[in-house]
Amino acid sequence: MKTTALAEAVVAGAEPAELARLDVPSAYRAAHLRKDEVGSFDQDDQDKDVRRTLHVGEVPMPELAEDEVLVAVMASAINYNTVWSAMFEPVPTFAFLERFGRSDARHDLPVHVLGSDAAGVIVRTGRAVRRWRVGDRVVTSPAYVDGEDPVVQHDGMLAGDLRAWGFETNFGGLADFAVVKSTQLLAKPRHLSWEEAACNMLCASTAYRMLVGERGARMKQGDVVLLWGATGGLGGYGVQLVRNGGGIPVGVVGTQEKAELLRRMGCPYVVDRSQFDGGLADEKGWRRLGAEIRRQVGEDPAIVFEHTGRETFGASVYVAKRGGAVVTCGSSSGYAHEYDNRHLWMKLKRIIGSHGANYQECHEVNRLIALGMVHPTLSAVYPLEEAAQAARAVQLNQHVGKVGVLALAPSEDLGIEDHALRARIGEDRLRLFRRPL
């Protein structure tokens, strides 16, 4: 697809007046699903290869609502919800779009533009947008909520119509342009490149709410925290937040290479799942895991950081200390969990459900990133044309940290403004996940 004058101006760093003068194109390039391909995977298909269903091509440009902005996307990132979407599991996301279409018909289309992370430049604003201007460099947060819902003033994640942008809405970030509510916008950290800035918000904010936010586990200094998938998209931020807050991280990984990456992150306690030949499906495996944690740290975890689900949840409930908490935000290995409830009620443990992060929590974690206190976990970058291959790498767990996708940015390492802060932090820390395992 030929680039448009507006896209070319954004890439060239044009002034806001020039961006406002240029026409918005009637169509744009995007990674998307097709409604007519729902059901293309057999139920007994063991490998629902997302490369079969995730397409990159031209889609129509929507109109903006009054409270929305149009962002020219320089870079985006793959999250596991893109994998679920492209597998049409647990339900096809077109069901979300059909339901949303009853109140906003723009979203109910035969194509679904995916992506719940983005960094870019605002090129248009709706009439009701007050705090943002054309030309602002921004990153997006993923919670799409109705600002007129009273509960949003308390906690946006309790909103009855809460949607994950680019998953339960259309016009997501894996594209040259994205439609975003103004209440999703945050200032781009100035010391990061476009792809580094684009990879953080969904996972970093989710980890923040789980561990630090007042609605999560509320970690305190000295808490031992067990983190499953500690070098993954969520875990890589979780480890940093635990260390920053004075907690004691215990990272669980599946290979010695990932264990070494954890140690380079400053996580001194590492559990290698591959050492558990019998697995973690029963109490025998749970006991071995608990013994290994106590051997290394001297006590049971006060908090277990859960997102893997079925394969690990029984172990998580078991190893949490008396009065401790399991905080969970997902189930990448399956939603139907089994655990021994005796270990929950008799030892006064808690299970805390956590989903995404509200706007304030996203602001707080973006501030930490902008200050250089939390760093990107970017490990690989693909061009938008290869978005399906990028999603496949995540589907097969062939990655660590986050996988980025360049949209309008013509190459990596662009968009850095604060070189002094970057130099103080050091390239080794900022690019830690980019080093070969």
Secondary structure, DSSP 8 states (H G I E B T S, - for coil): ----HHHHHHHHT--HHHHHHS---SEEEEEEEEGGGTT-S-TT-S---GGGT-EEEEEE-----TTEEEEEEEEEEE-HHHHHHHHT-SS-THHHHHHHHTT-GGG--SEEE--S-EEEEEEEE-TT--S--TT-EEEE-SEE--TTSGGGGT-GGG-TT-EETTTTSSS-SSBSEEEEEGGGEEE--TTS-HHHHHTSHHHHHHHHHHHTSTTTT---TT-EEEETTTTSHHHHHHHHHHHHTT-EEEEEESSHHHHHHHHHHT--EEEEGGG-TT-SSSHHHHHHHHHHHHHHHSS--SEEEE-S-TTTHHHHHHHS-TT-EEEE---TT-S-----THHHHTTT-EEEE--S--HHHHHHHHHHHHTTSS---EEEEEEGGGHHHHHHHHHTT--SSEEEEESS-SSSS-----HHHHHHH-HHHHTGGGS--
